[in-house]
Amino acid sequence: MELIMPTVSMGDTQRAPHLVLFSGPPGVGKSTLSYALAGRTGWAVVAKDGIDRTCERLDVTAWPPIAAYQIMLDLAALNLSHGVSLILDAVFPKNDFRQQAIAIAAQHQAHFHAIVCHCSNPALWQCRVTERPAMVPGWTPADWNEARRVATSYDAWIGPHLLLDAAHPLEHNLAVLLHSVLT
């Protein structure tokens, strides 16, 4: 896989970083596309499943469900404050956390990219959920019942976003994603 690094001239040391936020219910390709984008750009991925898995492994018992989202947003602010681009990979079902991410990007003059993943084919979506590999070692991904439950509590996106459909081939979605984020 070819690494695509934006060209930076010697006088362009203040180039604005990017904050890419992947959102959508489980099993629609967020993690796959997040890591594909990271592989092409060199930007790090912060995955909510990884944070949850670490807390589970450490037996953190008083872990509120929103804590991982707040950690992700804090890490985004820290990285952007140092001019480092970052990819956030999580469901982000509620507008409140999305708006916080937008505000963090604006505070640090970063380019914000909202990527909303979905699957227009319910049968394919169920197959993707039930057959997908674990992206985070030791973490059990959401099952079909959980994926459907999450989808019912998912707020509609407000504002500009790129909508990618898992019914399309990965190569197509990645090409659209790269064009959107890097141009």
BELBELZI-V273989 format. One record per residue. N is the residue number from 1. PSI is psi as a letter, one per 20 degrees, with the letter a starting at -180 (none if undefined). Layout:
n=N psi=PSI
n=N psi=PSI
//
This chain:
n=1 psi=p
n=2 psi=p
n=3 psi=p
n=4 psi=o
n=5 psi=p
n=6 psi=q
n=7 psi=p
n=8 psi=p
n=9 psi=r
n=10 psi=h
n=11 psi=j
n=12 psi=l
n=13 psi=i
n=14 psi=k
n=15 psi=p
n=16 psi=p
n=17 psi=r
n=18 psi=q
n=19 psi=o
n=20 psi=p
n=21 psi=o
n=22 psi=p
n=23 psi=q
n=24 psi=r
n=25 psi=r
n=26 psi=q
n=27 psi=j
n=28 psi=j
n=29 psi=j
n=30 psi=g
n=31 psi=g
n=32 psi=g
n=33 psi=h
n=34 psi=g
n=35 psi=h
n=36 psi=g
n=37 psi=g
n=38 psi=g
n=39 psi=h
n=40 psi=h
n=41 psi=h
n=42 psi=j
n=43 psi=q
n=44 psi=q
n=45 psi=p
n=46 psi=o
n=47 psi=p
n=48 psi=h
n=49 psi=h
n=50 psi=g
n=51 psi=g
n=52 psi=g
n=53 psi=g
n=54 psi=g
n=55 psi=h
n=56 psi=g
n=57 psi=h
n=58 psi=i
n=59 psi=l
n=60 psi=o
n=61 psi=h
n=62 psi=l
n=63 psi=o
n=64 psi=q
n=65 psi=h
n=66 psi=i
n=67 psi=g
n=68 psi=h
n=69 psi=g
n=70 psi=h
n=71 psi=g
n=72 psi=g
n=73 psi=h
n=74 psi=g
n=75 psi=h
n=76 psi=g
n=77 psi=g
n=78 psi=g
n=79 psi=g
n=80 psi=h
n=81 psi=i
n=82 psi=j
n=83 psi=k
n=84 psi=p
n=85 psi=q
n=86 psi=q
n=87 psi=p
n=88 psi=p
n=89 psi=o
n=90 psi=r
n=91 psi=g
n=92 psi=m
n=93 psi=i
n=94 psi=q
n=95 psi=h
n=96 psi=g
n=97 psi=h
n=98 psi=g
n=99 psi=h
n=100 psi=g
n=101 psi=g
n=102 psi=g
n=103 psi=g
n=104 psi=g
n=105 psi=g
n=106 psi=g
n=107 psi=h
n=108 psi=j
n=109 psi=k
n=110 psi=q
n=111 psi=p
n=112 psi=p
n=113 psi=o
n=114 psi=o
n=115 psi=o
n=116 psi=o
n=117 psi=q
n=118 psi=r
n=119 psi=o
n=120 psi=i
n=121 psi=o
n=122 psi=h
n=123 psi=g
n=124 psi=g
n=125 psi=g
n=126 psi=g
n=127 psi=g
n=128 psi=g
n=129 psi=g
n=130 psi=h
n=131 psi=j
n=132 psi=q
n=133 psi=q
n=134 psi=p
n=135 psi=h
n=136 psi=o
n=137 psi=p
n=138 psi=i
n=139 psi=p
n=140 psi=o
n=141 psi=r
n=142 psi=q
n=143 psi=a
n=144 psi=g
n=145 psi=g
n=146 psi=h
n=147 psi=g
n=148 psi=h
n=149 psi=g
n=150 psi=g
n=151 psi=h
n=152 psi=i
n=153 psi=j
n=154 psi=o
n=155 psi=q
n=156 psi=q
n=157 psi=p
n=158 psi=p
n=159 psi=r
n=160 psi=q
n=161 psi=q
n=162 psi=p
n=163 psi=o
n=164 psi=p
n=165 psi=p
n=166 psi=i
n=167 psi=i
n=168 psi=q
n=169 psi=q
n=170 psi=g
n=171 psi=h
n=172 psi=g
n=173 psi=h
n=174 psi=g
n=175 psi=g
n=176 psi=g
n=177 psi=g
n=178 psi=g
n=179 psi=g
n=180 psi=g
n=181 psi=h
n=182 psi=i
n=183 psi=none
//
